[in-house]
Amino acid sequence: MTSAESTAASQDAPFVLAPFNPTANDAIRHGLELAKVQGQDTVWEIGCGDARWLIAACKETGACGFGVEYDPDLAVRATAAVQEAGLDGKVTILCEDACQVDFSAATVLLLYLVPKGLAHLQPKLDALRSSAHTVRVVANFFSVPGWAPLQQHIDKRCRLHYYEVGGEAAAAPAAAPVAAS
């Protein structure tokens, strides 16, 4: 491959929002408690990896869900995990670039992305603020830039940031910024 072909290929490739790092079981449990996922929710997990967080959310509550994973091998792995969990028809894994996917129908959004990934996805995240419905967002480890979490769960094993945007949350006054800990 020539350097021109390599440059063209890298320009066509989507920005990697985060490397695969499985979400710890403690983070899954606490994240689902923060989000208060219910059966009528539509849960989206961006950069779902093996989809363990999404599967837990949908299996425990009966909610439907969508996972977005760009890495084809991880998307296959996530799809197999969904099937193994008996969630075919309830959970769909999309092997796509999250920056090109419309996740505006989400009522719960799960994120485990690095700061550069969150910044890259920021325009789509900020668009949720004007949603007609409330979106409950849980970010694992890294907070969403410019957003003040309503709640946090921080311990030795996880660092979770909980937000509500859009709907009634859009009409409410903004939460005070949270000091870094």
Secondary structure as UniProt FT lines:
FT   HELIX           3..12
FT   HELIX           25..35
FT   TURN            39..40
FT   STRAND          42..46
FT   TURN            49..50
FT   HELIX           52..61
FT   STRAND          64..68
FT   HELIX           72..84
FT   TURN            85..86
FT   TURN            88..90
FT   STRAND          91..94
FT   HELIX           98..100
FT   TURN            104..105
FT   STRAND          108..111
FT   HELIX           115..127
FT   HELIX           128..130
FT   STRAND          135..140
FT   TURN            145..146
FT   STRAND          151..154
FT   STRAND          159..165
FT   HELIX           167..171
//
